[in-house]
C-alpha cells in the first residue's frame, strides 16, 4: 500500500522567483532553490 507525502514550500521573499525552501514529510533534510542557480539539498543529521 502506498502512502502519501506532504511537501511544504516556503517562498522566502513572497515570490516564486526568489529563494524557495522545500521540506518533505518524514525526511531529515531540506532543499533550497536559489534564483538563477541549481538547487542545493541539505541533509540534517539528528
Buried (B, 14 or more C-beta within 10 A) or exposed (E): EEEEEEEEEEEEEEEEEEEBBBBEEEEEEBBBBEEEEEEEEEEEEE
